[in-house]
Amino acid sequence: MRKTVLSLVVALMLGWSGAVHAGDFQKGMEAYQAGDYATALREFQELANAGDALAQTVLGGMHYGGKGVTQDYAAALKWYRLAAEQGDAYGQSLLGTMYQEGLGVAQDYAEASRWYRLGAEQGVADAQSFLGALYQQGLGVAQDYAEAVKWYRLAAEQGEAGPQYNLGRKYDIGEGVAQDYVEAAKWYRLAAEQGFTLAQVNLGTMYEDGLGVAQDYAEALKWYRLAAEQGLVEAQSNLGRMYYYGLGVAQDFVTAHMWANIAAASGGANAMKMRVIVTEMLTPADISKAQKMAREWMEKHQAK
Protein backbone atom coordinates (compact mmCIF):
# COMPACT_ATOMS: atom_id res chain seq x y z
CA MET A 1 0.00 0.00 0.00
CA ARG A 2 1.19 3.47 -0.89
CA LYS A 3 2.27 5.80 1.87
CA THR A 4 0.06 8.83 2.29
CA VAL A 5 1.24 12.15 0.93
CA LEU A 6 1.69 13.41 4.49
CA SER A 7 3.92 10.50 5.52
CA LEU A 8 6.11 11.07 2.48
CA VAL A 9 6.38 14.74 3.36
CA VAL A 10 7.39 13.81 6.90
CA ALA A 11 9.98 11.40 5.50
CA LEU A 12 11.33 14.20 3.35
CA MET A 13 11.55 16.49 6.36
CA LEU A 14 13.38 13.90 8.44
CA GLY A 15 15.85 13.27 5.66
CA TRP A 16 16.27 16.92 4.71
CA SER A 17 19.84 18.15 4.99
CA GLY A 18 18.83 21.79 5.40
CA ALA A 19 20.50 22.89 2.21
CA VAL A 20 19.07 25.62 -0.03
CA HIS A 21 16.66 28.23 1.40
CA ALA A 22 16.69 26.52 4.81
CA GLY A 23 14.47 29.00 6.61
CA ASP A 24 11.76 29.12 3.95
CA PHE A 25 11.70 25.35 3.54
CA GLN A 26 11.36 24.79 7.27
CA LYS A 27 8.59 27.38 7.41
CA GLY A 28 6.75 25.54 4.65
CA MET A 29 7.15 22.21 6.41
CA GLU A 30 5.88 23.58 9.70
CA ALA A 31 2.90 25.17 7.98
CA TYR A 32 2.08 21.94 6.15
CA GLN A 33 2.17 19.86 9.33
CA ALA A 34 0.00 22.46 11.08
CA GLY A 35 -2.58 22.18 8.32
CA ASP A 36 -1.89 25.69 7.05
CA TYR A 37 -1.73 24.62 3.43
CA ALA A 38 -2.04 28.14 2.03
CA THR A 39 1.19 29.21 3.71
CA ALA A 40 2.90 25.94 2.84
CA LEU A 41 1.85 26.29 -0.78
CA ARG A 42 3.21 29.82 -0.97
CA GLU A 43 6.58 28.84 0.51
CA PHE A 44 7.04 25.70 -1.55
CA GLN A 45 5.84 27.31 -4.78
CA GLU A 46 8.49 30.02 -4.50
CA LEU A 47 11.24 27.52 -3.74
CA ALA A 48 10.08 25.11 -6.46
CA ASN A 49 10.05 27.89 -9.04
CA ALA A 50 13.64 28.64 -8.02
CA GLY A 51 14.60 25.02 -8.73
CA ASP A 52 14.65 23.52 -5.23
CA ALA A 53 14.14 19.78 -5.87
CA LEU A 54 12.81 18.97 -2.39
CA ALA A 55 10.26 21.76 -2.64
CA GLN A 56 9.25 20.50 -6.09
CA THR A 57 8.62 17.04 -4.69
CA VAL A 58 6.57 18.35 -1.77
CA LEU A 59 4.65 20.69 -4.09
CA GLY A 60 3.90 17.71 -6.32
CA GLY A 61 2.57 15.92 -3.26
CA MET A 62 0.28 18.83 -2.46
CA HIS A 63 -1.18 18.71 -5.97
CA TYR A 64 -1.45 14.92 -5.73
CA GLY A 65 -3.34 15.06 -2.44
CA GLY A 66 -5.29 18.25 -3.10
CA LYS A 67 -3.72 20.04 -0.13
CA GLY A 68 -4.25 23.79 -0.52
CA VAL A 69 -4.99 23.32 -4.22
CA THR A 70 -7.45 21.42 -6.36
CA GLN A 71 -6.24 17.84 -6.80
CA ASP A 72 -4.36 17.76 -10.10
CA TYR A 73 -2.38 14.68 -11.13
CA ALA A 74 -0.92 16.41 -14.18
CA ALA A 75 0.51 19.17 -11.98
CA ALA A 76 1.81 16.58 -9.50
CA LEU A 77 3.49 14.75 -12.36
CA LYS A 78 5.11 17.97 -13.58
CA TRP A 79 6.67 18.77 -10.21
CA TYR A 80 7.71 15.19 -9.48
CA ARG A 81 9.43 15.06 -12.87
CA LEU A 82 11.32 18.30 -12.30
CA ALA A 83 12.56 17.00 -8.95
CA ALA A 84 13.31 13.54 -10.33
CA GLU A 85 15.38 14.92 -13.18
CA GLN A 86 17.51 16.71 -10.59
CA GLY A 87 18.14 13.38 -8.88
CA ASP A 88 15.74 13.75 -5.95
CA ALA A 89 15.10 10.19 -4.74
CA TYR A 90 11.56 10.83 -3.48
CA GLY A 91 10.66 12.65 -6.67
CA GLN A 92 11.93 9.68 -8.67
CA SER A 93 9.98 7.23 -6.53
CA LEU A 94 6.76 9.21 -6.73
CA LEU A 95 7.15 9.70 -10.47
CA GLY A 96 7.41 5.93 -10.75
CA THR A 97 4.13 5.61 -8.87
CA MET A 98 2.43 7.99 -11.30
CA TYR A 99 3.56 5.88 -14.26
CA GLN A 100 2.60 2.62 -12.56
CA GLU A 101 -0.89 3.82 -11.72
CA GLY A 102 -1.42 5.90 -14.86
CA LEU A 103 -2.10 9.12 -12.97
CA GLY A 104 -1.59 12.27 -15.05
CA VAL A 105 0.16 10.17 -17.68
CA ALA A 106 -0.44 6.99 -19.67
CA GLN A 107 0.25 3.88 -17.60
CA ASP A 108 3.74 2.64 -18.40
CA TYR A 109 5.34 -0.07 -16.28
CA ALA A 110 8.70 0.24 -18.02
CA GLU A 111 8.89 3.93 -17.12
CA ALA A 112 7.69 3.12 -13.62
CA SER A 113 10.48 0.59 -13.19
CA ARG A 114 13.06 3.06 -14.53
CA TRP A 115 12.15 5.73 -12.01
CA TYR A 116 11.69 3.28 -9.15
CA ARG A 117 15.16 1.93 -9.80
CA LEU A 118 16.69 5.40 -9.55
CA GLY A 119 14.93 6.02 -6.24
CA ALA A 120 15.65 2.50 -5.01
CA GLU A 121 19.35 2.83 -5.71
CA GLN A 122 19.35 5.90 -3.47
CA GLY A 123 17.78 3.88 -0.67
CA VAL A 124 14.09 4.84 -0.76
CA ALA A 125 12.34 1.83 0.78
CA ASP A 126 9.05 2.39 -1.07
CA ALA A 127 10.85 2.42 -4.41
CA GLN A 128 12.73 -0.75 -3.49
CA SER A 129 9.49 -2.47 -2.51
CA PHE A 130 7.62 -1.35 -5.64
CA LEU A 131 10.51 -2.36 -7.89
CA GLY A 132 10.54 -5.76 -6.21
CA ALA A 133 6.83 -6.11 -6.91
CA LEU A 134 7.37 -5.29 -10.60
CA TYR A 135 10.01 -8.03 -10.82
CA GLN A 136 7.66 -10.36 -8.96
CA GLN A 137 4.90 -9.80 -11.51
CA GLY A 138 7.03 -9.22 -14.60
CA LEU A 139 5.61 -5.75 -15.23
CA GLY A 140 7.89 -3.41 -17.18
CA VAL A 141 10.77 -5.81 -16.56
CA ALA A 142 11.36 -9.50 -17.21
CA GLN A 143 9.91 -11.54 -14.38
CA ASP A 144 12.75 -12.40 -12.02
CA TYR A 145 12.05 -13.77 -8.54
CA ALA A 146 15.68 -13.43 -7.46
CA GLU A 147 15.61 -9.72 -8.31
CA ALA A 148 12.31 -9.39 -6.47
CA VAL A 149 13.93 -10.94 -3.39
CA LYS A 150 16.90 -8.59 -3.70
CA TRP A 151 14.75 -5.45 -3.65
CA TYR A 152 12.31 -6.76 -1.04
CA ARG A 153 15.27 -7.50 1.23
CA LEU A 154 16.69 -3.98 0.91
CA ALA A 155 13.32 -2.48 1.84
CA ALA A 156 12.69 -5.06 4.56
CA GLU A 157 16.01 -4.28 6.20
CA GLN A 158 14.82 -0.69 6.54
CA GLY A 159 11.91 -1.91 8.63
CA GLU A 160 9.11 -1.82 6.04
CA ALA A 161 6.36 -4.29 6.99
CA GLY A 162 5.11 -5.02 3.46
CA PRO A 163 8.52 -6.04 2.11
CA GLN A 164 9.21 -8.00 5.31
CA TYR A 165 6.06 -10.01 4.66
CA ASN A 166 6.96 -10.45 0.99
CA LEU A 167 10.45 -11.65 1.89
CA GLY A 168 9.02 -14.03 4.45
CA ARG A 169 6.67 -15.40 1.82
CA LYS A 170 9.57 -15.95 -0.58
CA TYR A 171 11.44 -18.00 2.03
CA ASP A 172 8.22 -19.81 2.95
CA ILE A 173 7.57 -21.11 -0.58
CA GLY A 174 11.18 -21.12 -1.85
CA GLU A 175 10.65 -18.69 -4.69
CA GLY A 176 13.76 -16.81 -5.82
CA VAL A 177 15.57 -18.12 -2.76
CA ALA A 178 16.12 -21.50 -1.08
CA GLN A 179 13.15 -22.50 1.05
CA ASP A 180 13.93 -21.71 4.68
CA TYR A 181 11.14 -21.77 7.25
CA VAL A 182 13.34 -20.23 9.95
CA GLU A 183 13.99 -17.20 7.76
CA ALA A 184 10.34 -17.11 6.76
CA ALA A 185 9.25 -17.03 10.39
CA LYS A 186 11.82 -14.33 11.16
CA TRP A 187 10.52 -11.95 8.48
CA TYR A 188 6.88 -12.77 9.13
CA ARG A 189 7.42 -11.91 12.80
CA LEU A 190 8.97 -8.51 12.02
CA ALA A 191 6.01 -7.61 9.81
CA ALA A 192 3.47 -9.16 12.20
CA GLU A 193 4.76 -7.08 15.10
CA GLN A 194 3.95 -3.99 13.02
CA GLY A 195 0.36 -5.17 12.63
CA PHE A 196 0.62 -6.56 9.08
CA THR A 197 -2.30 -8.99 9.03
CA LEU A 198 -1.08 -11.38 6.33
CA ALA A 199 2.19 -11.78 8.21
CA GLN A 200 0.27 -12.41 11.43
CA VAL A 201 -1.83 -15.19 9.95
CA ASN A 202 1.17 -16.78 8.23
CA LEU A 203 3.21 -16.63 11.43
CA GLY A 204 0.28 -18.25 13.19
CA THR A 205 0.36 -21.05 10.64
CA MET A 206 4.10 -21.53 11.21
CA TYR A 207 3.43 -21.99 14.93
CA GLU A 208 0.46 -24.25 14.34
CA ASP A 209 2.43 -26.53 12.01
CA GLY A 210 5.82 -26.19 13.72
CA LEU A 211 7.57 -24.79 10.65
CA GLY A 212 10.70 -22.77 11.41
CA VAL A 213 9.57 -22.50 15.05
CA ALA A 214 8.66 -24.97 17.78
CA GLN A 215 5.02 -26.02 17.42
CA ASP A 216 3.00 -23.86 19.80
CA TYR A 217 -0.78 -23.71 19.49
CA ALA A 218 -1.06 -20.88 22.01
CA GLU A 219 1.27 -18.73 19.90
CA ALA A 220 -0.65 -19.69 16.76
CA LEU A 221 -3.89 -18.65 18.46
CA LYS A 222 -2.33 -15.32 19.51
CA TRP A 223 -1.33 -14.36 15.98
CA TYR A 224 -4.58 -15.58 14.43
CA ARG A 225 -6.50 -13.51 16.96
CA LEU A 226 -4.54 -10.32 16.18
CA ALA A 227 -5.24 -10.69 12.47
CA ALA A 228 -8.85 -11.75 13.06
CA GLU A 229 -9.51 -8.66 15.17
CA GLN A 230 -8.34 -6.56 12.22
CA GLY A 231 -10.87 -8.27 9.96
CA LEU A 232 -8.76 -10.81 8.04
CA VAL A 233 -11.19 -13.54 6.99
CA GLU A 234 -8.58 -16.31 6.82
CA ALA A 235 -7.50 -15.59 10.38
CA GLN A 236 -11.10 -15.53 11.60
CA SER A 237 -11.71 -18.91 10.01
CA ASN A 238 -8.49 -20.31 11.52
CA LEU A 239 -9.43 -18.95 14.94
CA GLY A 240 -12.79 -20.69 14.72
CA ARG A 241 -11.02 -23.95 13.88
CA MET A 242 -8.67 -23.58 16.88
CA TYR A 243 -11.68 -23.20 19.19
CA TYR A 244 -13.45 -26.12 17.55
CA TYR A 245 -10.55 -28.53 18.13
CA GLY A 246 -9.34 -26.94 21.37
CA LEU A 247 -5.88 -26.07 20.05
CA GLY A 248 -4.10 -23.59 22.30
CA VAL A 249 -7.38 -22.86 24.05
CA ALA A 250 -10.15 -24.77 25.81
CA GLN A 251 -12.50 -26.38 23.30
CA ASP A 252 -15.46 -24.04 22.83
CA PHE A 253 -18.03 -24.76 20.13
CA VAL A 254 -19.96 -21.55 20.77
CA THR A 255 -16.91 -19.34 20.17
CA ALA A 256 -15.92 -21.53 17.22
CA HIS A 257 -19.35 -20.87 15.69
CA MET A 258 -19.01 -17.14 16.39
CA TRP A 259 -15.74 -16.85 14.46
CA ALA A 260 -16.94 -19.11 11.66
CA ASN A 261 -20.05 -16.96 11.36
CA ILE A 262 -18.02 -13.74 11.23
CA ALA A 263 -15.70 -15.12 8.56
CA ALA A 264 -18.59 -16.60 6.56
CA ALA A 265 -20.31 -13.21 6.51
CA SER A 266 -17.33 -11.91 4.52
CA GLY A 267 -17.48 -14.79 2.07
CA GLY A 268 -15.03 -17.22 3.67
CA ALA A 269 -15.77 -20.54 1.96
CA ASN A 270 -14.01 -22.67 4.58
CA ALA A 271 -15.79 -20.78 7.32
CA MET A 272 -19.16 -21.51 5.73
CA LYS A 273 -18.39 -25.23 5.82
CA MET A 274 -17.14 -25.01 9.39
CA ARG A 275 -20.25 -23.17 10.50
CA VAL A 276 -22.36 -26.07 9.26
CA ILE A 277 -20.17 -28.59 11.08
CA VAL A 278 -20.11 -26.64 14.35
CA THR A 279 -23.87 -26.09 14.25
CA GLU A 280 -24.36 -29.83 14.62
CA MET A 281 -22.55 -29.69 17.97
CA LEU A 282 -24.76 -26.96 19.44
CA THR A 283 -28.20 -26.66 20.97
CA PRO A 284 -30.59 -24.03 19.58
CA ALA A 285 -29.82 -21.88 22.63
CA ASP A 286 -26.08 -22.18 21.96
CA ILE A 287 -26.56 -21.21 18.34
CA SER A 288 -28.55 -18.13 19.34
CA LYS A 289 -25.79 -17.17 21.78
CA ALA A 290 -23.07 -17.63 19.14
CA GLN A 291 -25.03 -15.61 16.60
CA LYS A 292 -25.50 -12.82 19.13
CA MET A 293 -21.76 -12.80 19.88
CA ALA A 294 -20.95 -12.60 16.17
CA ARG A 295 -23.47 -9.82 15.60
CA GLU A 296 -22.13 -7.77 18.49
CA TRP A 297 -18.53 -8.23 17.32
CA MET A 298 -19.41 -7.12 13.80
CA GLU A 299 -21.39 -4.10 15.00
CA LYS A 300 -18.51 -3.04 17.24
CA HIS A 301 -15.90 -3.34 14.51
CA GLN A 302 -18.03 -1.78 11.79
CA ALA A 303 -18.48 1.26 14.02
CA LYS A 304 -14.72 1.88 14.11
Protein Blocks (a to p, Z undefined) as FASTA:
>chain_A
ZZdfklmmmmmmmmpgoiahklmmmmmmmmmmnopaklmmmmmmmmmmnopaklmmmmmm
mmmnopoiacdfklmmmmmmmmmmnopaklmmmmmmmmmnopoiacdfklmmmmmmmmmm
nopaklmmmmmmmmmnopoiacdfklmmmmmmmmmmnopaklmmmmmmmmmnopoiacdf
klmmmmmmmmmmnopaklmmmmmmmmmnopoiacdfklmmmmmmmmmmnopaklmmmmmm
mmmnopoiacdfklmmmmmmmmmmnopaklmmmmmmmmmmpcfklmmmmmmmmmmmmmmm
mmZZ
